[in-house]
Amino acid sequence: MASGAGKSAAFIFLLINVLLYFIVIVIAAWSINHAIEKTHETASVLTVPARIFPIFFPLGNMATGFLVIFSLIAGLVGLVTSLLGMNNVMQWDTPNLHTAAASSLATWTLTLLAMGLACKEIDIGWVDSNLRALETLLIILSGTQLFATAAIHLGVEDVVARDNRAYGGRV
C-alpha cells in the first residue's frame, strides 16, 4: 500500500469515528441523565433486588443499563483514542503508528463489547427510539473502527518495510 493512500484512509476513518463516538456519548449521557431523574419515582414500587441498583432505566428493557454504561465507556475511550490516533497518523512514523494501532485495537474491543450488548437488547425486545439510534450507531461503529484498525495496521507494515529497505534491515 502506498503510504499516502494508507495515511488518508486511516485519517478519514478516524475522523468519521470521532463524529460517531461523540454522538454515542451524547445519546448515552442523555439516557443516563433521564434514568437518574426518573429513578426515584419508578424504582420505589419495585421489589428489593431491583431497587438495589442505584439507576433504574425506565426506558428499554433489562439489558438497557448495561448497554448504556458500556456504550458511554466505549464512546469516551473511542473519542479520545480516535483524536490521538489522528495525531499519530499525521506523524506517520513507526512509534506513532504502533501507538495508534494498539489503542485502535483496544477501542475496537470495547466497541465490540458495547455492540454485543446492543445486539442482546435488540434480541430481548422493545426499546425506545433513542436507544435504537444508539444500537445502530454502535453496530456501524464496530465496522468503521475495524476498518480504521486495519488501515493503521497496514500502515505499520508499510512503514516498517520502508524503514527496513532504507536501513538495510538494521532497524
C-alpha positions in Angstrom: 0.0 0.0 0.0 1.3 3.4 -0.9 1.9 5.4 2.3 -0.2 8.3 1.1 -3.3 6.1 0.5 -3.0 4.3 3.9 -2.5 7.6 5.7 -5.5 9.3 4.1 -7.7 6.2 4.6 -6.8 5.8 8.2 -7.3 9.6 8.8 -10.7 9.6 7.2 -11.9 6.6 9.2 -10.6 8.1 12.4 -12.4 11.4 11.6 -15.7 9.5 11.0 -15.2 7.7 14.2 -14.7 10.9 16.2 -18.1 12.2 15.0 -19.9 8.9 15.6 -18.3 8.4 19.1 -19.4 11.9 20.0 -23.0 11.1 19.0 -22.8 7.9 21.0 -21.5 9.8 24.1 -24.4 12.3 23.8 -27.1 9.7 23.5 -25.7 7.5 26.3 -25.2 10.5 28.6 -28.8 11.7 27.9 -30.1 8.2 28.7 -28.2 8.0 32.0 -29.4 11.5 32.9 -33.0 10.5 32.1 -32.7 7.3 34.1 -31.3 9.2 37.1 -34.1 11.7 37.0 -36.8 9.0 36.8 -35.3 6.5 39.2 -36.9 7.7 42.4 -40.5 7.6 41.1 -40.2 4.4 39.1 -38.0 2.3 41.3 -39.9 2.9 44.5 -42.5 0.3 43.6 -40.0 -2.4 42.6 -39.1 -5.4 44.8 -35.8 -5.4 46.7 -33.3 -6.9 44.2 -34.3 -4.4 41.5 -34.3 -1.5 44.0 -30.6 -2.1 45.0 -29.2 -0.9 41.6 -28.9 2.9 42.0 -30.0 3.7 38.5 -33.2 2.1 37.2 -33.7 2.6 33.4 -37.4 3.3 32.8 -36.9 3.0 29.1 -35.9 -0.1 27.2 -35.6 -3.5 28.8 -33.4 -5.2 31.3 -30.3 -5.0 29.1 -30.5 -1.2 28.8 -28.5 -0.4 31.9 -25.5 -2.4 30.7 -25.8 -1.2 27.2 -25.8 2.5 28.2 -23.0 2.2 30.7 -20.7 0.2 28.3 -21.6 2.4 25.3 -20.6 5.5 27.3 -17.3 3.9 28.3 -16.7 2.8 24.7 -17.7 6.2 23.4 -15.3 8.1 25.7 -12.4 5.8 25.0 -13.1 5.8 21.3 -13.3 9.6 21.1 -10.0 10.1 22.9 -8.2 7.3 21.0 -9.5 8.5 17.7 -8.4 12.0 18.3 -5.0 10.8 19.5 -4.9 8.4 16.6 -5.4 11.2 14.1 -2.4 12.9 15.6 -0.3 9.7 15.4 -1.4 9.0 11.8 -0.4 12.5 10.8 3.1 11.8 12.1 3.3 8.5 10.1 6.4 7.0 11.6 6.9 3.7 13.3 6.5 4.6 17.0 3.4 6.7 16.5 1.8 4.1 14.2 2.4 1.4 16.8 0.8 3.5 19.4 -2.2 4.2 17.2 -2.5 0.5 16.3 -2.6 -0.6 19.9 -5.1 2.0 21.0 -7.2 1.4 18.0 -7.3 -2.3 18.8 -8.3 -1.7 22.4 -11.0 0.7 21.3 -12.4 -1.8 18.8 -12.7 -4.5 21.5 -14.6 -2.1 23.8 -16.9 -1.2 20.8 -17.5 -4.8 20.1 -18.5 -5.4 23.7 -21.0 -2.5 23.5 -22.2 -3.8 20.1 -22.8 -7.2 21.6 -24.9 -5.7 24.4 -26.8 -3.7 21.7 -27.5 -7.0 19.9 -28.7 -8.6 23.1 -31.0 -5.6 23.7 -32.4 -6.0 20.2 -32.9 -9.7 20.8 -34.8 -9.1 24.1 -37.3 -6.8 22.6 -38.9 -3.4 22.8 -36.7 -0.3 23.1 -37.2 3.5 22.8 -36.2 5.2 19.5 -33.2 6.9 21.1 -31.9 3.5 22.2 -32.5 2.2 18.7 -30.3 5.0 17.4 -27.6 4.1 19.9 -27.8 0.4 18.9 -27.5 1.3 15.2 -24.5 3.7 15.8 -22.7 1.0 17.8 -23.2 -1.5 15.1 -21.9 1.0 12.5 -19.0 2.0 14.7 -17.8 -1.6 15.2 -17.4 -1.7 11.4 -15.8 1.7 10.9 -13.4 1.0 13.9 -12.5 -2.3 12.3 -11.6 -0.5 9.0 -9.6 2.2 10.9 -7.7 -0.5 12.8 -7.0 -2.4 9.6 -5.8 0.7 7.8 -3.5 1.6 10.7 -2.1 -1.9 10.9 -1.4 -1.9 7.2 0.3 1.5 7.6 2.5 0.0 10.3 3.5 -2.8 7.9 4.2 -0.3 5.2 6.3 2.0 7.4 8.3 -0.9 8.9 9.0 -2.3 5.4 10.1 1.1 4.2 12.4 1.5 7.2 13.9 -1.9 6.6 14.6 -1.1 3.0 16.1 2.3 3.9 18.4 1.0 6.7 19.2 -2.4 5.1 17.4 -4.4 7.8 19.2 -2.8 10.7 16.1 -1.3 12.3 
